[in-house]
Amino acid sequence: MDEHKIFKTAAIPIVLLIIGLKHYTQNLVVSIAVGIGIYVISYFIDKHIKKR
């Protein structure tokens, strides 16, 4: 249940990030790839911190 909440709360800033990157790079595919990459990295960092 908590993971679904994390995905929903993280989705809004990620979408805003992708929109911002699209304006900066003018390339939607690159923007989505970078957005997903940042999300995955932050998710693993979050998991790692919670394990301690």
A tleap script that builds the chain and sets N, CA, C and O, in Angstrom:
source leaprc.protein.ff14SB
mol = sequence {
  NMET ASP GLU HIE LYS ILE PHE LYS THR ALA
  ALA ILE PRO ILE VAL LEU LEU ILE ILE GLY
  LEU LYS HIE TYR THR GLN ASN LEU VAL VAL
  SER ILE ALA VAL GLY ILE GLY ILE TYR VAL
  ILE SER TYR PHE ILE ASP LYS HIE ILE LYS
  LYS CARG
}
set mol.1.N position { 0.834 -1.210 0.000 }
set mol.1.CA position { 0.000 0.000 0.000 }
set mol.1.C position { 0.867 1.257 0.000 }
set mol.1.O position { 0.580 2.216 -0.718 }
set mol.2.N position { 1.926 1.249 0.807 }
set mol.2.CA position { 2.807 2.416 0.886 }
set mol.2.C position { 3.510 2.691 -0.438 }
set mol.2.O position { 3.703 3.846 -0.819 }
set mol.3.N position { 3.894 1.615 -1.144 }
set mol.3.CA position { 4.595 1.798 -2.418 }
set mol.3.C position { 3.721 2.498 -3.449 }
set mol.3.O position { 4.213 3.322 -4.220 }
set mol.4.N position { 2.430 2.179 -3.472 }
set mol.4.CA position { 1.525 2.850 -4.402 }
set mol.4.C position { 1.434 4.340 -4.074 }
set mol.4.O position { 1.370 5.177 -4.974 }
set mol.5.N position { 1.428 4.662 -2.785 }
set mol.5.CA position { 1.385 6.063 -2.366 }
set mol.5.C position { 2.655 6.790 -2.798 }
set mol.5.O position { 2.599 7.936 -3.244 }
set mol.6.N position { 3.810 6.114 -2.665 }
set mol.6.CA position { 5.087 6.696 -3.085 }
set mol.6.C position { 5.049 6.991 -4.586 }
set mol.6.O position { 5.461 8.065 -5.022 }
set mol.7.N position { 4.550 6.028 -5.376 }
set mol.7.CA position { 4.482 6.218 -6.825 }
set mol.7.C position { 3.582 7.394 -7.185 }
set mol.7.O position { 3.921 8.181 -8.069 }
set mol.8.N position { 2.435 7.524 -6.511 }
set mol.8.CA position { 1.509 8.620 -6.811 }
set mol.8.C position { 2.094 9.974 -6.422 }
set mol.8.O position { 1.971 10.937 -7.179 }
set mol.9.N position { 2.724 10.063 -5.261 }
set mol.9.CA position { 3.288 11.340 -4.825 }
set mol.9.C position { 4.509 11.712 -5.655 }
set mol.9.O position { 4.767 12.896 -5.871 }
set mol.10.N position { 5.266 10.722 -6.124 }
set mol.10.CA position { 6.450 10.987 -6.941 }
set mol.10.C position { 6.083 11.303 -8.386 }
set mol.10.O position { 6.852 11.960 -9.087 }
set mol.11.N position { 4.926 10.847 -8.839 }
set mol.11.CA position { 4.533 11.029 -10.242 }
set mol.11.C position { 4.385 12.505 -10.616 }
set mol.11.O position { 4.767 12.899 -11.718 }
set mol.12.N position { 3.841 13.321 -9.720 }
set mol.12.CA position { 3.591 14.734 -10.028 }
set mol.12.C position { 4.898 15.489 -10.300 }
set mol.12.O position { 5.018 16.112 -11.355 }
set mol.13.N position { 5.886 15.459 -9.384 }
set mol.13.CA position { 7.143 16.157 -9.681 }
set mol.13.C position { 7.883 15.580 -10.888 }
set mol.13.O position { 8.553 16.320 -11.609 }
set mol.14.N position { 7.770 14.266 -11.118 }
set mol.14.CA position { 8.430 13.650 -12.275 }
set mol.14.C position { 7.811 14.171 -13.575 }
set mol.14.O position { 8.529 14.478 -14.526 }
set mol.15.N position { 6.481 14.271 -13.615 }
set mol.15.CA position { 5.808 14.815 -14.803 }
set mol.15.C position { 6.232 16.266 -15.033 }
set mol.15.O position { 6.516 16.657 -16.165 }
set mol.16.N position { 6.276 17.061 -13.968 }
set mol.16.CA position { 6.724 18.452 -14.077 }
set mol.16.C position { 8.169 18.524 -14.548 }
set mol.16.O position { 8.522 19.385 -15.353 }
set mol.17.N position { 9.010 17.614 -14.044 }
set mol.17.CA position { 10.418 17.547 -14.449 }
set mol.17.C position { 10.531 17.236 -15.937 }
set mol.17.O position { 11.306 17.872 -16.650 }
set mol.18.N position { 9.758 16.258 -16.406 }
set mol.18.CA position { 9.778 15.882 -17.828 }
set mol.18.C position { 9.328 17.057 -18.704 }
set mol.18.O position { 9.921 17.317 -19.751 }
set mol.19.N position { 8.280 17.765 -18.273 }
set mol.19.CA position { 7.801 18.937 -19.024 }
set mol.19.C position { 8.899 20.003 -19.083 }
set mol.19.O position { 9.151 20.588 -20.136 }
set mol.20.N position { 9.549 20.247 -17.940 }
set mol.20.CA position { 10.642 21.220 -17.890 }
set mol.20.C position { 11.807 20.815 -18.776 }
set mol.20.O position { 12.364 21.645 -19.495 }
set mol.21.N position { 12.177 19.542 -18.726 }
set mol.21.CA position { 13.274 19.044 -19.561 }
set mol.21.C position { 12.922 19.117 -21.045 }
set mol.21.O position { 13.791 19.381 -21.877 }
set mol.22.N position { 11.653 18.885 -21.381 }
set mol.22.CA position { 11.225 18.956 -22.785 }
set mol.22.C position { 11.431 20.365 -23.326 }
set mol.22.O position { 11.875 20.530 -24.462 }
set mol.23.N position { 11.119 21.372 -22.536 }
set mol.23.CA position { 11.353 22.753 -22.955 }
set mol.23.C position { 12.844 23.032 -23.107 }
set mol.23.O position { 13.258 23.773 -23.999 }
set mol.24.N position { 13.648 22.434 -22.230 }
set mol.24.CA position { 15.095 22.674 -22.238 }
set mol.24.C position { 15.792 21.929 -23.372 }
set mol.24.O position { 16.625 22.502 -24.074 }
set mol.25.N position { 15.451 20.640 -23.553 }
set mol.25.CA position { 16.133 19.807 -24.550 }
set mol.25.C position { 15.432 19.802 -25.906 }
set mol.25.O position { 16.048 19.469 -26.918 }
set mol.26.N position { 14.138 20.172 -25.937 }
set mol.26.CA position { 13.320 20.113 -27.151 }
set mol.26.C position { 13.211 18.688 -27.700 }
set mol.26.O position { 12.985 18.494 -28.894 }
set mol.27.N position { 13.373 17.687 -26.817 }
set mol.27.CA position { 13.312 16.285 -27.239 }
set mol.27.C position { 12.580 15.497 -26.160 }
set mol.27.O position { 13.108 15.307 -25.064 }
set mol.28.N position { 11.377 15.043 -26.459 }
set mol.28.CA position { 10.533 14.366 -25.475 }
set mol.28.C position { 11.127 13.036 -25.030 }
set mol.28.O position { 11.067 12.699 -23.847 }
set mol.29.N position { 11.703 12.271 -25.966 }
set mol.29.CA position { 12.261 10.956 -25.630 }
set mol.29.C position { 13.397 11.095 -24.620 }
set mol.29.O position { 13.447 10.355 -23.637 }
set mol.30.N position { 14.301 12.034 -24.854 }
set mol.30.CA position { 15.417 12.277 -23.930 }
set mol.30.C position { 14.876 12.708 -22.572 }
set mol.30.O position { 15.354 12.245 -21.537 }
set mol.31.N position { 13.887 13.588 -22.571 }
set mol.31.CA position { 13.294 14.088 -21.330 }
set mol.31.C position { 12.682 12.965 -20.505 }
set mol.31.O position { 12.872 12.912 -19.290 }
set mol.32.N position { 11.947 12.063 -21.161 }
set mol.32.CA position { 11.331 10.933 -20.455 }
set mol.32.C position { 12.409 10.008 -19.903 }
set mol.32.O position { 12.309 9.550 -18.765 }
set mol.33.N position { 13.438 9.729 -20.702 }
set mol.33.CA position { 14.527 8.848 -20.264 }
set mol.33.C position { 15.228 9.421 -19.040 }
set mol.33.O position { 15.492 8.695 -18.081 }
set mol.34.N position { 15.530 10.708 -19.061 }
set mol.34.CA position { 16.187 11.367 -17.926 }
set mol.34.C position { 15.260 11.371 -16.715 }
set mol.34.O position { 15.701 11.102 -15.597 }
set mol.35.N position { 13.987 11.674 -16.925 }
set mol.35.CA position { 13.009 11.688 -15.835 }
set mol.35.C position { 12.879 10.339 -15.163 }
set mol.35.O position { 12.869 10.256 -13.934 }
set mol.36.N position { 12.778 9.280 -15.952 }
set mol.36.CA position { 12.690 7.924 -15.399 }
set mol.36.C position { 13.984 7.564 -14.683 }
set mol.36.O position { 13.953 6.960 -13.611 }
set mol.37.N position { 15.118 7.929 -15.268 }
set mol.37.CA position { 16.421 7.660 -14.650 }
set mol.37.C position { 16.540 8.300 -13.276 }
set mol.37.O position { 16.973 7.654 -12.322 }
set mol.38.N position { 16.158 9.563 -13.173 }
set mol.38.CA position { 16.208 10.272 -11.891 }
set mol.38.C position { 15.255 9.619 -10.891 }
set mol.38.O position { 15.592 9.474 -9.715 }
set mol.39.N position { 14.063 9.225 -11.354 }
set mol.39.CA position { 13.082 8.577 -10.479 }
set mol.39.C position { 13.613 7.253 -9.939 }
set mol.39.O position { 13.487 6.968 -8.748 }
set mol.40.N position { 14.208 6.443 -10.819 }
set mol.40.CA position { 14.747 5.140 -10.407 }
set mol.40.C position { 15.877 5.327 -9.399 }
set mol.40.O position { 15.932 4.623 -8.391 }
set mol.41.N position { 16.776 6.270 -9.665 }
set mol.41.CA position { 17.890 6.540 -8.747 }
set mol.41.C position { 17.356 6.978 -7.383 }
set mol.41.O position { 17.802 6.473 -6.353 }
set mol.42.N position { 16.408 7.912 -7.372 }
set mol.42.CA position { 15.853 8.396 -6.103 }
set mol.42.C position { 15.106 7.292 -5.365 }
set mol.42.O position { 15.122 7.251 -4.135 }
set mol.43.N position { 14.451 6.395 -6.102 }
set mol.43.CA position { 13.730 5.272 -5.487 }
set mol.43.C position { 14.706 4.326 -4.786 }
set mol.43.O position { 14.455 3.886 -3.664 }
set mol.44.N position { 15.830 4.015 -5.461 }
set mol.44.CA position { 16.818 3.118 -4.854 }
set mol.44.C position { 17.508 3.768 -3.655 }
set mol.44.O position { 17.794 3.092 -2.667 }
set mol.45.N position { 17.775 5.070 -3.732 }
set mol.45.CA position { 18.361 5.791 -2.592 }
set mol.45.C position { 17.394 5.742 -1.409 }
set mol.45.O position { 17.806 5.507 -0.273 }
set mol.46.N position { 16.111 5.965 -1.679 }
set mol.46.CA position { 15.075 5.919 -0.645 }
set mol.46.C position { 15.013 4.537 0.001 }
set mol.46.O position { 14.932 4.430 1.225 }
set mol.47.N position { 15.049 3.485 -0.808 }
set mol.47.CA position { 15.035 2.106 -0.296 }
set mol.47.C position { 16.258 1.852 0.581 }
set mol.47.O position { 16.152 1.246 1.647 }
set mol.48.N position { 17.411 2.317 0.129 }
set mol.48.CA position { 18.671 2.096 0.843 }
set mol.48.C position { 18.658 2.793 2.208 }
set mol.48.O position { 19.118 2.230 3.201 }
set mol.49.N position { 18.129 4.017 2.250 }
set mol.49.CA position { 18.061 4.775 3.505 }
set mol.49.C position { 17.108 4.088 4.489 }
set mol.49.O position { 17.400 4.019 5.682 }
set mol.50.N position { 15.979 3.585 4.001 }
set mol.50.CA position { 14.997 2.941 4.878 }
set mol.50.C position { 15.493 1.619 5.452 }
set mol.50.O position { 15.020 1.195 6.506 }
set mol.51.N position { 16.443 0.953 4.777 }
set mol.51.CA position { 16.978 -0.317 5.279 }
set mol.51.C position { 17.794 -0.126 6.552 }
set mol.51.O position { 17.855 -1.027 7.388 }
set mol.52.N position { 18.420 1.035 6.705 }
set mol.52.CA position { 19.285 1.296 7.861 }
set mol.52.C position { 18.498 1.447 9.144 }
set mol.52.O position { 19.082 1.670 10.204 }
savepdb mol mol.pdb
quit
